[in-house]
Amino acid sequence: MASTPKIEIIRKRADFLAVAASGKKWVAPGFILQIGAAHDPAPAIRYGLTASRKVGNAVTRNRAKRRLRALAAELLPYATSEHDYVLIARDMTPVLPFDAMRQDMVKGMKRMKVWRD
């Protein structure tokens, strides 16, 4: 890649709800990827993370979020910036091999036509 786009974090509940309302999602064993229209046309890629109590206790949820954060940092620079992204942890997120999660993320992004080379 010539230049890495800036990545920002979604923090407002309204932005999470807007992404969920779009209805576009990719479900994988390790996570759920939701895609919504970007809040405003900006050169930055925006993403958010969430892990409910279904994932486990606080330690397990934090591990799941760390793994999703690493996945986003690695692969979201290859995504289009016209969308907002939300990664939702599942109960397998803390224990699934990272390579499997990476492959699922790439497959999901390609299927949803947000992958750019």
N, C-alpha and C positions, 0 to 999 in steps of 0.2 A: 504494500500500500504506500502511496506517495505521502499522505499525511493522515495521521490518526485523528478522527473527529473527537471533539470534546464530549465527555460523558458526564451527565448530571443525574442526581438522585431525586426521584419523586418522593415528596414528604407529606403532601396534603392529601387528606382523605378523599376530597372531591376529585382529585386527579386519579386516584386508585379506582374510584367508582366509575369515572368516565371510561377508563380502559375496560373495566368489567362489563359496562353497558354495551360496548361495541360487539360483544358476542364472539369475537375471534379468539380461539384458543387452541393450543396444541397440548395434549395430555400425554405425558411420558411417565414411565415408572418412577423416575426420580424427582419430577417437578411438573408444574403446569406453567406454560408460557402463554400469557394473554397479550394481545396486541390491540392497541386502540389508536385512533387518529391523534396526531400530535396536538398539544395544547395551542401552540403558536408556531408558525414556520420559523425554525431556528436551526443553525448548523449543528447544534448539540443533540446527542442521543440521550433521551431520558429513560430511566428505568427505576423500578421499585421492587422491593423484596418483602415478602411476608411469610410468616410461619405461625400457624395457629397452635393451640395447646394440644391438638390431636397428634402433632409430630412428636411430642414428648415433653420432658421437663425443660427448664431454662437452659441447662447445659446442652442438651440435645438440639433445642431450637437454635441456639447460637451457633453450634457447629454446622447445622443445616444452612443457616444464613451466610456463614463464612464461605461455605462451599459454593453456594449460589452466587455470591459476590465475586469469587474467583472465576467462575464460569462466565459471568457477565463481562468482567474485565477482559477476558480472553477473546470472547466471540462477538460481543456487541459492536466493536469497531467495524465488523464486516456487515452490519445491518444498515438498512436505510434509515435516514434521520427523519423521515416523514411520519414516523409512528412513535408512540410511547410503548414501553414494554414493562410487564410485571411478571416476576418469577415467584411462584407460590411453592413453598416446600411441601413435600408429601412425606409419609412415614418412612419411605425408603431413602430419602435424600441423604441422611447422615451416614448410611452404610453402603450405598451403591458405589461401585468403582467409578472414579472420576472420568476415566476414558469412556465408559458407557454413557455417562451424563453428557459428555462433550459430543459424542456421536448423535445422541437424541436431540440435543440443541441444534446442531447443524442441520439434521434432517427436518426438524420442525420449522426452522427458519427458511429452508429451501421450499418446503411444502406450502408455506404461507407467503412465499414470494417476497421476502424481505431481505434475502441474502444477496449481497453484491460482492463481486470479485475485485 
